[in-house]
Amino acid sequence: MTATTIALIAGAGGQLGRALQETAPPGTSVIAPPEADFDITDPDTVERIVAEHRPTIVINAAAYTAVDKAETDAATAQRVNVNAVGLLASAARHAGAAFVQVSTDFIFDGTASSPYPPTAAPNPLGVYGRTKLEGEQAAIDLHGAPLILRTAWVYAAQGNNFVHTMLRLMRDRPELRVVGDQIGTPTHAAGLARAVWALSGHTGTFHWTDAGTASWYDFAVAIHEEAIAIGLLENAIPIIPIRTSDYPTPAQRPAYSVLDKSATWAITGPAAHWRTELRLCLAAIKDAAIKKAIS
């Protein structure tokens, strides 16, 4: 990144949007309009915001991520994950700006037995994955040379995510049952944001998650153990692995969605292990709780 970099972030209030603001490199001027002022599905708004700020890079950290709801709300998923991407990509191209589109492991069907490289053939299982894949194509068609960065299982110290859901359920319930036969990699939003900045200036399709693999059950067990270790949780409860078939959902999930990051890590350096990043996130959650309690 250079001293003249002006980065416009769509989805600035989300997990990744906030992390991008917190990790922006020195010399980067970050423009992060709130969602109320930056409706990315409205062509006039997108055109006006881009023309007003004249960014050198546009980063789309916004998405419709309600995987199950998308099955019955395909129109909204299409509007946010495809149409809005096209608007942002086109506006970036006309402004002479680079464009970053963040995508997902859900573009794959999960039938592989080894990590998916960026060149693997996509085959999404549901509306969410399909619209995110179509969003990738919209970025390519309407920008020409975007950076597409696929990731998975994103969480942060703020926002609605698996970590916060597990902490709440672990406080409220005598035991938990968590799916143990879906395999992927948890990804801390802070590390993902740093990867976005590190890859800025590149084009093409890349993968990024934290290092290692886990099932949702493994992830839940780690949250439980680490949270108890730092006093974020008081009581240990049983956590029981179940099969996907024991917990039916409207949307089908990929059984295996580990991404091959080797090409990305050749540029950025390797990511930390997901459990290391989880400790950092839980420490931040604890610090925020302490500050709230004494304020």
Steps between C-alpha positions, in 0.01 A plus 500: 500500500621853428443836664251586226273202566136591557301191598120501483346221707153366430358317801706709740282409798542125465760271651747531214419867439590593856814286487610669177474838669697379802781345294537754218867555411666833577441754229162356405201732510198283585152608395244292692146629450232350725250270333226761541699735275639242258229280353710286269190369323407850379680603178472875566640466851794288388581740217475802730716356781774386263498831312511696826794316657698404186647183657804321366362171631145382575467209743167319516472355850119494481295187432171327564624218723177354642563160345173336600281806447641538150317184396169686532631851437698447183404840362675686783804272480517568126468876549779519760736221394479549124336822384671722758837343421448596138417858595809533719728330248377719215534818706853401604598436138365836385691669784822322406497326840600148595216277618497231770214251526489273806349159426443171675575129531128440434563519126631141533288189558719347770560166324879544483740317728782755483504881521336685212744707292375824344479321164266225626168469320220665702170326565295687763234308687257785575390853432768664715788321329347549156455873544850542640639316197295719268635799691855389418408489132332841520821643647701353212253603230446856620842589636730293285784440745364460854657330799268223614580366847310193620484427870299292749347486847570865584457626856604803704481645850199703387199401295278196467711190443564145614729602786245732660220249445700224667595717797135591556380140472780377725378738770133413456488125439605192696650339188554571129474287189710624209547367149821302474506386137540833321869588463647843425713768661394774743626841390552801725386816321814686610727260314275506196512879495879500513500257208277734298743785554802280425347382172394845388665566168456140389230370270351156454347251740657412834405305812551606861409347833691445819722190505379155599166325469208431733143380515236724654519264799878550525447876479237491775722289728787745450276799577385324818851408616659836421212702648515305827878542512471881501190519718262601224288196588458370854355151460606212279222319314498188281534565126379210288580449130206428272460431129373749246199274450415543870468876453317564172509856362330663199835540322742217431854564624821368344634210705861595427590856406866538593667751266852467358681822597848414374498757215375769736749419773783523246414871486379578850685246709311223682206568726496421870321184609128551552523415869764770554271754334206375709693578819556856378131542423383363835746727682353797313147390593603476866666844491186652346284339769724636776492851355121485468465382860704788643366773274 
